[in-house]
């Protein structure tokens, strides 16, 4: 399950770019793409459902993953604004685009914030001996947690005229890469990082 969660996150920005044959302005904007909307919704919703069903070592793992999953569902339910047209009704709830965008942005911040918290604070916990492999994994988890949040600092480049059109997509791709690495490492799928005592 951890591999699936991580892989879905890492693949999402590249799948929508491949389907649209472009570098979209953002991953979320592909909600309005005739060809990529299905991929955007199904991949993000699948990752969210896996997070909601995730069972960790302690209750706090379950609760935090469920919160992250709920934020993921809200991202799908409340699309971002499109064409700066506040009168446009969007999403399954047919809310005005500008209102939906508020929920979308808050949910996205909550999604990545919760996942960063999991990576930095929960994945690094141990109930036994701190092995060499666990120490290495903890470094990776902390780098991924910081990386998920720090990547959003790149959004400040939007204040400059030379910022790329698809800056948001770049930031999301970086954050989702760190998210994916964190969960794949947690899965113990990487042989040399498996704990040996």
N, C-alpha and C positions, 0 to 999 in steps of 0.2 A: 504494500500500500504506500509506503514511504517513497519508493522508487517512482510509482505512478504519479504521486503528488508532485514530486520534484521535476519529473520529466514533462508533465503537462505544463507546468509553469515555465520551464525553460523553452519549450517548443512554441508556445502561443505567439510571441511576437514574430517569429520567423515564419510560422504557418500563414498568418494573415498577410504578411509581406509577400510571400510566395503566391498566394491565391490572388491578391490584387495586382500582382506584377509591378509593385511599386514599393517605395518606402513611405508608408502612410504617416500622416501627421501624428497619429498616436495609435496605440492598439485599440483603444476604446472607440475611436472614430469609425472603425471598420464595422461597427454596429449598423451603420448606414450604407454599407457596401452590399450590393445585391449578392455577390459571390462569397464574401467573407463573413457575413453576419452569422451564418450557421456554425462556422468553425469557431468564431469568437464566443458565441453563447454556449455551444456544447463543450468546448475545452474548459472555459472558465467555470461553468456550472459543474462539470465533472470533478474538477479539482476542489471546488467548494464542497460538494457532497462528500468526497473522500475525506476532507478535513473535518467535516461534521461527524463522520463515522469513525474517525481516528481514535484509537484507544492507546493512551500513553502509559507510562509507569505509575503515574499518580493522577489524582483527580484534577489537579491544576493543569496538567497536560491536556486532558480531555476538554476541560472548560475553555482553555485558551484556543485550542484547535477549532472548537465549535464556534467560538466568537469570530475567528478568522474566516471560517467557512460561511458564516452568516453575512459577513461583510462582502465576501465574494458573490453571494447570491444577490445582495443589494446592488452591487456594481452592474450586474446583468439587468436587474429590474428597473434601475434608474439610469438610462443612457445619458451620456454627456450632451452638452448643447451642440447644435449643428447649424452652421451658417449664421450664427448670432441672430437667429430669428426667435424672439421670446414667444411669439404667438403659435409657433409650431408645437403641436401635441405629439409627445413621443413616449415610447415604452409601452408596456402592457397596461399601465395605469393611465395612459394618455394625459400625462401632466404637461403643463407648459414647459418648453425646453429649458428655460432658465431655472425653474424650480427643480426639475429633474437633475440638472447639472450640479446643484448644491448637494443633493443627496449622493450623487455619483462621486463627487470629489471627497466628501466626508468619508464615504465608504472606502474609497481607494486609500486614503490616508490611514484609516482604521485597519484595513487589510494588511498593508505593508508594515504598519507599526506593530501590529499583533504578531506577525510572522518574524519580524526583527527581534521582538521580545522573546519569542520562543527560541530562536536560534542563539541569542546571546545569554539568556538566563536559564532556560529550561533544558536545552540540549546539553549544556555544559555540566549539569549536575551528575553526581555519581554516588552510588550507594556502597561501593566497594573500594578496592585498591585503585589508585590513580596510575594506570599503566602508561607506558610510553605512547602507545597508540591513542589512548584517551587524551593525553596531553596534546598530541598533534591535532586530534579531532576538535578539541576545545579551541585551539587557535583558529582553526578553519571556521568553526561556528561563530566565534566572535568577529572574525573578519567579515563573514557573511552578514551578520546582524548589523554591523556598522555600515557595511557596503550598501545594504538595502536602503538605509536611511540617508547615507551620505550621497548616494547617487542623485537624490532629489535636489541637492544643492546645485546641480547642473542646471536646474530650471531657472536659476538666476541669470543664466546667459540670455534668456528671453528679453532682457532689458537692453541687449546690444543688437544693433542692426545686422551684424554678421552672423547672428545665431542661425543654425540650420532650421529649415522649415519643419523637419521631423524630429526636433529636439525632444519632444515628449515621448515619441516612440523610442528614441535612443535611451532615455532615462528609464523607461519601463523595461526595456530589454535588459539593461544592466541590473536593475533591481530583481527582475525575474530570474536572471542568471544566478545571482547570489542566493536567491530563494531555492532554486533547484539544486545547487551544489550542497547547500545545507541539508536538505532532506535526503539527497542521495547518499551523502556521507553518513547521515543518521541511520540509513537502511543497512549499513554494514555490507554494501554490495562491492565495496572496493577492497580487494583481498589484503593489501598491505596495511590497511587501517583497522582490520578486525582485531579486537582485543585478544591478546594471548597473555596468559599469566605464567 
